[in-house]
Amino acid sequence: MGIRRRSKLASRLNITPLIDINANLLFFMMISASVQEDRLEAGEHVELPESSSMKAEAGDLISLVVGLEVVSVNEIEVMRLDNGQLKPTDILEKKDRVKPLYQDLTNRFQELVEAGAQPGADEDEDELPVILVQADRRLPYKTLKMVMRTCGQAGFTKFRFAAKQG
């Protein structure tokens, strides 16, 4: 009987998938490094919450800053708060909107529509008026909820929230 010799086949490592993954990672890193990040400064007396996201978007049309003492729109004071609480005189009878803020935002919304913003543009969301909300993290949820509801009733349906980078 003859001894059979098995030829040892050298096991080869297929590195093609590894090269593909590395190429994709390299491409992703190059693209993400080339995107310039916009920096936002918080409104006066507002302590923003920290963000887990690395992206900030520019081009917001209306900047709404809600602090513990003041609510301002585009750096113009609209109303005062009492340690983050809305004053009863500022809330409409139905308690679903804030009077001074609603009046200011309604006027600004009309100005944006006259300038070319399209509030009902389903096809192109870039044409929708946008509100950038900078709210103090110590603000009561009830106050922020009422402010956002007021924004929606004034015509602003697209929101962005500012947060500091953690």
DRENTIMAR-786395 format. One record per atom (N, C-alpha, C): chain; atom name; x, y, z negated. Coordinates in steps of 0.05 Angstrom, whole numbers, plus 5000, padded with zeros to 4 digits. Layout:
BEGIN
> unit site X Y Z
> A CA X Y Z $
...
END
This chain:
BEGIN
> unit site X Y Z
> A N 5016 4977 5000 $
> A CA 5000 5000 5000 $
> A C 5017 5025 5000 $
> A N 5008 5042 5017 $
> A CA 5023 5067 5019 $
> A C 5012 5088 4999 $
> A N 5030 5103 4991 $
> A CA 5022 5125 4973 $
> A C 5013 5149 4990 $
> A N 4989 5156 4983 $
> A CA 4979 5179 4998 $
> A C 4989 5205 4985 $
> A N 4998 5221 5001 $
> A CA 5007 5247 4990 $
> A C 4986 5268 4998 $
> A N 4976 5279 4979 $
> A CA 4957 5301 4985 $
> A C 4973 5327 4988 $
> A N 4967 5340 5009 $
> A CA 4980 5365 5012 $
> A C 4967 5385 4993 $
> A N 4984 5398 4980 $
> A CA 4974 5417 4960 $
> A C 4967 5443 4976 $
> A N 4942 5448 4974 $
> A CA 4933 5473 4987 $
> A C 4936 5495 4966 $
> A N 4951 5514 4974 $
> A CA 4954 5537 4956 $
> A C 4928 5552 4955 $
> A N 4917 5556 4932 $
> A CA 4893 5571 4930 $
> A C 4899 5601 4934 $
> A N 4885 5612 4952 $
> A CA 4890 5640 4959 $
> A C 4868 5657 4947 $
> A N 4876 5680 4938 $
> A CA 4858 5699 4926 $
> A C 4848 5717 4948 $
> A N 4822 5718 4951 $
> A CA 4810 5736 4971 $
> A C 4807 5764 4959 $
> A N 4823 5782 4967 $
> A CA 4823 5809 4956 $
> A C 4807 5829 4972 $
> A N 4794 5820 4993 $
> A CA 4778 5838 5009 $
> A C 4756 5852 4993 $
> A N 4740 5838 4977 $
> A CA 4720 5852 4961 $
> A C 4733 5872 4941 $
> A N 4756 5865 4930 $
> A CA 4769 5883 4912 $
> A C 4778 5909 4926 $
> A N 4788 5907 4950 $
> A CA 4796 5931 4965 $
> A C 4771 5948 4972 $
> A N 4749 5934 4979 $
> A CA 4724 5949 4984 $
> A C 4715 5965 4960 $
> A N 4715 5953 4937 $
> A CA 4706 5966 4913 $
> A C 4725 5990 4906 $
> A N 4751 5985 4909 $
> A CA 4770 6007 4903 $
> A C 4766 6030 4923 $
> A N 4761 6024 4948 $
> A CA 4757 6046 4967 $
> A C 4732 6061 4960 $
> A N 4710 6048 4952 $
> A CA 4686 6062 4944 $
> A C 4691 6079 4920 $
> A N 4705 6069 4900 $
> A CA 4711 6084 4876 $
> A C 4728 6109 4883 $
> A N 4747 6105 4900 $
> A CA 4764 6128 4908 $
> A C 4748 6149 4922 $
> A N 4731 6141 4940 $
> A CA 4714 6159 4955 $
> A C 4696 6174 4936 $
> A N 4683 6160 4917 $
> A CA 4665 6173 4898 $
> A C 4680 6193 4881 $
> A N 4704 6186 4872 $
> A CA 4720 6204 4855 $
> A C 4728 6229 4870 $
> A N 4735 6226 4895 $
> A CA 4743 6249 4911 $
> A C 4720 6268 4915 $
> A N 4696 6257 4921 $
> A CA 4673 6274 4925 $
> A C 4665 6288 4899 $
> A N 4664 6274 4877 $
> A CA 4655 6286 4852 $
> A C 4675 6306 4841 $
> A N 4701 6303 4847 $
> A CA 4721 6323 4839 $
> A C 4719 6348 4855 $
> A N 4710 6346 4880 $
> A CA 4709 6370 4897 $
> A C 4684 6387 4893 $
> A N 4664 6376 4878 $
> A CA 4640 6392 4873 $
> A C 4646 6412 4851 $
> A N 4641 6437 4857 $
> A CA 4646 6458 4837 $
> A C 4622 6459 4818 $
> A N 4628 6459 4793 $
> A CA 4607 6460 4773 $
> A C 4601 6489 4765 $
> A N 4576 6496 4765 $
> A CA 4568 6523 4757 $
> A C 4566 6524 4727 $
> A N 4576 6545 4715 $
> A CA 4575 6549 4686 $
> A C 4553 6569 4679 $
> A N 4537 6562 4660 $
> A CA 4516 6580 4651 $
> A C 4523 6590 4623 $
> A N 4518 6615 4618 $
> A CA 4522 6625 4591 $
> A C 4495 6627 4577 $
> A N 4494 6618 4553 $
> A CA 4469 6619 4538 $
> A C 4461 6647 4532 $
> A N 4435 6651 4530 $
> A CA 4425 6678 4522 $
> A C 4434 6684 4494 $
> A N 4432 6710 4487 $
> A CA 4441 6719 4462 $
> A C 4425 6706 4439 $
> A N 4438 6697 4418 $
> A CA 4426 6684 4395 $
> A C 4412 6658 4401 $
> A N 4421 6644 4421 $
> A CA 4410 6618 4428 $
> A C 4431 6597 4426 $
> A N 4426 6576 4411 $
> A CA 4444 6553 4409 $
> A C 4433 6530 4425 $
> A N 4445 6525 4448 $
> A CA 4435 6505 4467 $
> A C 4441 6477 4456 $
> A N 4424 6457 4463 $
> A CA 4431 6429 4456 $
> A C 4453 6420 4475 $
> A N 4466 6398 4467 $
> A CA 4487 6387 4484 $
> A C 4475 6369 4505 $
> A N 4489 6369 4528 $
> A CA 4480 6354 4551 $
> A C 4497 6329 4555 $
> A N 4485 6308 4565 $
> A CA 4500 6284 4573 $
> A C 4506 6285 4603 $
> A N 4495 6304 4617 $
> A CA 4498 6306 4645 $
> A C 4521 6326 4651 $
> A N 4535 6322 4673 $
> A CA 4557 6339 4680 $
> A C 4550 6359 4701 $
> A N 4525 6360 4710 $
> A CA 4517 6376 4732 $
> A C 4499 6400 4723 $
> A N 4505 6423 4733 $
> A CA 4488 6447 4729 $
> A C 4482 6458 4757 $
> A N 4458 6467 4761 $
> A CA 4451 6477 4787 $
> A C 4448 6507 4786 $
> A N 4456 6520 4807 $
> A CA 4453 6549 4809 $
> A C 4429 6556 4827 $
> A N 4424 6581 4829 $
> A CA 4403 6590 4847 $
> A C 4375 6590 4834 $
> A N 4374 6589 4808 $
> A CA 4349 6590 4794 $
> A C 4337 6618 4797 $
> A N 4311 6619 4801 $
> A CA 4299 6645 4806 $
> A C 4292 6661 4781 $
> A N 4282 6647 4761 $
> A CA 4274 6661 4736 $
> A C 4289 6648 4713 $
> A N 4301 6664 4696 $
> A CA 4315 6653 4672 $
> A C 4298 6660 4648 $
> A N 4289 6640 4633 $
> A CA 4273 6643 4609 $
> A C 4290 6634 4585 $
> A N 4295 6653 4567 $
> A CA 4310 6647 4543 $
> A C 4291 6649 4519 $
> A N 4289 6626 4504 $
> A CA 4272 6625 4481 $
> A C 4290 6620 4457 $
> A N 4294 6642 4441 $
> A CA 4310 6640 4417 $
> A C 4292 6638 4393 $
> A N 4304 6639 4369 $
> A CA 4287 6638 4345 $
> A C 4273 6665 4340 $
> A N 4284 6686 4351 $
> A CA 4273 6713 4346 $
> A C 4261 6726 4370 $
> A N 4271 6719 4394 $
> A CA 4263 6734 4418 $
> A C 4258 6715 4441 $
> A N 4238 6722 4458 $
> A CA 4234 6708 4484 $
> A C 4240 6729 4505 $
> A N 4258 6722 4524 $
> A CA 4265 6741 4545 $
> A C 4264 6728 4572 $
> A N 4257 6744 4592 $
> A CA 4256 6734 4620 $
> A C 4275 6751 4636 $
> A N 4295 6738 4648 $
> A CA 4316 6752 4663 $
> A C 4329 6774 4647 $
> A N 4335 6767 4622 $
> A CA 4349 6784 4603 $
> A C 4333 6808 4594 $
> A N 4307 6808 4599 $
> A CA 4290 6830 4589 $
> A C 4271 6818 4568 $
> A N 4271 6830 4544 $
> A CA 4255 6820 4522 $
> A C 4226 6823 4529 $
> A N 4211 6800 4526 $
> A CA 4183 6800 4531 $
> A C 4167 6800 4505 $
> A N 4176 6786 4485 $
> A CA 4162 6785 4460 $
> A C 4181 6776 4438 $
> A N 4172 6780 4413 $
> A CA 4188 6772 4390 $
> A C 4175 6748 4376 $
> A N 4191 6731 4364 $
> A CA 4182 6708 4349 $
> A C 4188 6712 4320 $
> A N 4175 6697 4303 $
> A CA 4180 6698 4274 $
> A C 4193 6671 4266 $
> A N 4220 6671 4267 $
> A CA 4236 6647 4261 $
> A C 4227 6623 4278 $
> A N 4223 6628 4304 $
> A CA 4215 6607 4323 $
> A C 4185 6602 4324 $
> A N 4170 6616 4309 $
> A CA 4140 6612 4309 $
> A C 4127 6634 4325 $
> A N 4107 6627 4341 $
> A CA 4091 6647 4355 $
> A C 4073 6662 4336 $
> A N 4070 6688 4341 $
> A CA 4051 6704 4324 $
> A C 4023 6698 4334 $
> A N 4004 6696 4316 $
> A CA 3976 6690 4323 $
> A C 3964 6711 4343 $
> A N 3974 6736 4341 $
> A CA 3964 6757 4359 $
> A C 3973 6753 4387 $
> A N 3994 6737 4392 $
> A CA 4005 6733 4419 $
> A C 3992 6709 4433 $
> A N 3976 6694 4419 $
> A CA 3964 6670 4430 $
> A C 3935 6676 4438 $
> A N 3927 6668 4462 $
> A CA 3899 6672 4471 $
> A C 3880 6656 4454 $
> A N 3855 6663 4454 $
> A CA 3834 6650 4438 $
> A C 3834 6620 4441 $
> A N 3837 6610 4465 $
> A CA 3837 6581 4470 $
> A C 3862 6567 4460 $
> A N 3882 6583 4452 $
> A CA 3907 6573 4442 $
> A C 3922 6556 4462 $
> A N 3920 6563 4487 $
> A CA 3934 6547 4507 $
> A C 3954 6564 4523 $
> A N 3957 6590 4516 $
> A CA 3977 6605 4530 $
> A C 3985 6629 4513 $
> A N 4010 6639 4518 $
> A CA 4021 6662 4504 $
> A C 4016 6687 4521 $
> A N 4001 6706 4511 $
> A CA 3992 6729 4527 $
> A C 4015 6745 4539 $
> A N 4034 6756 4523 $
> A CA 4055 6773 4536 $
> A C 4072 6758 4556 $
> A N 4079 6733 4550 $
> A CA 4095 6717 4569 $
> A C 4079 6711 4594 $
> A N 4054 6704 4591 $
> A CA 4037 6698 4615 $
> A C 4035 6722 4633 $
> A N 4031 6746 4622 $
> A CA 4029 6770 4639 $
> A C 4055 6775 4654 $
> A N 4077 6773 4640 $
> A CA 4103 6778 4653 $
> A C 4109 6757 4675 $
> A N 4104 6732 4669 $
> A CA 4110 6711 4688 $
> A C 4091 6712 4712 $
> A N 4066 6718 4707 $
> A CA 4047 6721 4730 $
> A C 4056 6743 4749 $
> A N 4065 6765 4738 $
> A CA 4075 6787 4755 $
> A C 4100 6778 4771 $
> A N 4118 6765 4757 $
> A CA 4143 6756 4771 $
> A C 4136 6735 4792 $
> A N 4117 6717 4786 $
> A CA 4109 6697 4806 $
> A C 4098 6710 4831 $
> A N 4081 6730 4827 $
> A CA 4070 6744 4851 $
> A C 4092 6758 4867 $
> A N 4112 6769 4853 $
> A CA 4135 6781 4867 $
> A C 4150 6761 4883 $
> A N 4154 6737 4872 $
> A CA 4168 6716 4886 $
> A C 4153 6706 4911 $
> A N 4126 6704 4908 $
> A CA 4110 6696 4931 $
> A C 4111 6717 4953 $
> A N 4111 6742 4945 $
> A CA 4113 6763 4965 $
> A C 4140 6763 4978 $
> A N 4161 6754 4964 $
> A CA 4188 6753 4975 $
> A C 4193 6728 4991 $
> A N 4174 6709 4993 $
> A CA 4177 6686 5010 $
> A C 4176 6659 4997 $
> A N 4174 6658 4970 $
> A CA 4172 6632 4957 $
> A C 4145 6620 4964 $
> A N 4144 6594 4967 $
> A CA 4119 6581 4974 $
> A C 4111 6561 4952 $
> A N 4092 6570 4935 $
> A CA 4085 6553 4912 $
> A C 4072 6526 4919 $
> A N 4061 6523 4943 $
> A CA 4048 6498 4949 $
> A C 4063 6481 4969 $
> A N 4089 6487 4972 $
> A CA 4106 6474 4993 $
> A C 4112 6446 4985 $
> A N 4097 6426 4995 $
> A CA 4102 6398 4989 $
> A C 4125 6388 5005 $
> A N 4129 6399 5029 $
> A CA 4150 6388 5047 $
> A C 4178 6397 5038 $
> A N 4181 6421 5028 $
> A CA 4207 6432 5021 $
> A C 4207 6442 4992 $
> A N 4217 6425 4974 $
> A CA 4216 6433 4946 $
> A C 4236 6456 4940 $
> A N 4255 6461 4958 $
> A CA 4273 6483 4953 $
> A C 4259 6510 4954 $
> A N 4236 6511 4966 $
> A CA 4220 6536 4968 $
> A C 4204 6542 4943 $
> A N 4201 6522 4925 $
> A CA 4185 6526 4901 $
> A C 4199 6545 4882 $
> A N 4183 6563 4869 $
> A CA 4195 6580 4848 $
> A C 4204 6563 4825 $
> A N 4227 6569 4814 $
> A CA 4239 6553 4792 $
> A C 4243 6570 4767 $
> A N 4239 6558 4744 $
> A CA 4245 6571 4719 $
> A C 4267 6556 4705 $
> A N 4288 6570 4697 $
> A CA 4310 6558 4682 $
> A C 4305 6564 4653 $
> A N 4300 6543 4637 $
> A CA 4293 6547 4609 $
> A C 4318 6543 4592 $
> A N 4324 6563 4576 $
> A CA 4346 6561 4556 $
> A C 4332 6564 4529 $
> A N 4329 6542 4515 $
> A CA 4315 6542 4489 $
> A C 4334 6534 4467 $
> A N 4332 6548 4445 $
> A CA 4347 6542 4421 $
> A C 4340 6515 4411 $
> A N 4360 6499 4404 $
> A CA 4355 6471 4396 $
> A C 4340 6470 4369 $
> A N 4341 6492 4353 $
> A CA 4327 6493 4328 $
> A C 4298 6501 4330 $
> A N 4289 6507 4354 $
> A CA 4262 6517 4360 $
> A C 4242 6495 4355 $
> A N 4219 6501 4341 $
> A CA 4199 6481 4337 $
> A C 4187 6471 4364 $
> A N 4181 6446 4366 $
> A CA 4170 6435 4390 $
> A C 4144 6448 4398 $
> A N 4127 6455 4379 $
> A CA 4102 6468 4384 $
> A C 4105 6494 4399 $
> A N 4125 6509 4392 $
> A CA 4131 6535 4406 $
> A C 4140 6530 4434 $
> A N 4158 6512 4438 $
> A CA 4168 6506 4465 $
> A C 4146 6495 4483 $
> A N 4129 6478 4472 $
> A CA 4107 6466 4487 $
> A C 4088 6489 4496 $
> A N 4082 6508 4479 $
> A CA 4064 6530 4486 $
> A C 4077 6547 4507 $
> A N 4103 6553 4505 $
> A CA 4117 6569 4524 $
> A C 4117 6555 4552 $
> A N 4123 6529 4553 $
> A CA 4123 6515 4578 $
> A C 4095 6513 4590 $
> A N 4075 6509 4574 $
> A CA 4048 6509 4584 $
> A C 4041 6536 4597 $
> A N 4050 6557 4584 $
> A CA 4045 6584 4594 $
> A C 4059 6588 4621 $
> A N 4083 6578 4624 $
> A CA 4098 6579 4649 $
> A C 4083 6565 4671 $
> A N 4072 6541 4665 $
> A CA 4057 6526 4685 $
> A C 4032 6540 4694 $
> A N 4018 6553 4674 $
> A CA 3994 6567 4681 $
> A C 3999 6592 4697 $
> A N 4023 6603 4694 $
> A CA 4031 6627 4709 $
> A C 4040 6620 4738 $
> A N 4042 6594 4744 $
> A CA 4048 6585 4771 $
> A C 4074 6571 4774 $
> A N 4091 6570 4754 $
> A CA 4117 6557 4755 $
> A C 4114 6527 4748 $
> A N 4118 6510 4768 $
> A CA 4115 6481 4763 $
> A C 4142 6466 4765 $
> A N 4163 6480 4772 $
> A CA 4189 6468 4774 $
> A C 4207 6480 4752 $
> A N 4217 6462 4734 $
> A CA 4233 6471 4712 $
> A C 4261 6460 4713 $
> A N 4280 6474 4702 $
> A CA 4307 6464 4697 $
> A C 4313 6473 4668 $
> A N 4327 6456 4654 $
> A CA 4334 6461 4626 $
> A C 4364 6464 4624 $
> A N 4373 6485 4610 $
> A CA 4401 6490 4606 $
> A C 4410 6476 4580 $
> A N 4434 6465 4580 $
> A CA 4445 6453 4557 $
> A C 4475 6457 4559 $
> A N 4488 6459 4536 $
> A CA 4517 6462 4536 $
> A C 4531 6435 4541 $
> A N 4554 6436 4554 $
> A CA 4568 6412 4560 $
> A C 4580 6401 4534 $
> A N 4575 6376 4529 $
> A CA 4584 6364 4503 $
> A C 4611 6353 4504 $
END
